[in-house]
Amino acid sequence: MKLTVFGATGGIGQEIVRQAVAAGHEVTAVVRDPARLAVPLSDVTVHTAARVDDPEALREAVAGRDAVLSGLGSRGRKADGIAERLTRAVLTAVEAEGTRRLLVVSAAPVASTPADEPLLDRMTLSLIGAVLKEVYADLTAMEAALAASATDWTSVRPPKLTNGPLTGTYRTVVGGNPRSGRSISRADVAHAMLTLTDDPASVKQGVGVAY
């Protein structure tokens, strides 16, 4: 497949690029600094964009692609609307070029808590939601922008992220979260995103992923 990856130098984005290249996909990595890419530059097409919030600067990178995958988002508690703002720019670019498939990273607390979620896990989610309120508000707004778009989007919603290895073994729930899903590695989130790229059941859906 022909894939474009945004946030290609971030934790999940690096894994998407690495795994996609290993699987034989044709990968375009959208970056500000090519030196930060985790794979040899000879293995990918690099699209350098000084401003990822400028749709016109992104159109060439998404034109003619089978799917666009994004690891864009806040790296701290002060989201400042970054996930929504950057994702809207990507949406504008892909819609202008007629590219249909778009997968993004969101977070588990954006989804409804499973009805049978144990009390301890409910309390933990509530606490995390209070601490990272701004981040989750930003992701909720991002998902609203996706839902209002014409793209075949999927929002992948992990819980706590770790730097653990790629296992390929995790749970997914379309439209919800796995029960008591507490963590997952960035490598496995990337694996899930690549796996869901051609999964019609995940189109226009949020998908919870966790161990």
Salt bridges, closest charged atoms under 4 A:
GLU15 OE2 - ARG18 NH1 2.88
GLU26 OE2 - ARG65 NH1 3.56
ASP53 OD1 - ARG51 NE 3.02
GLU56 OE2 - ARG59 NH1 3.59
GLU84 OE2 - ARG88 NE 3.07
GLU97 OE2 - ARG59 NE 2.80
ASP116 OD2 - ARG179 NE 3.32
ASP121 OD1 - ARG182 NE 2.73
GLU143 OE1 - ARG157 NH2 2.50
ASP152 OD1 - ARG100 NH2 3.02
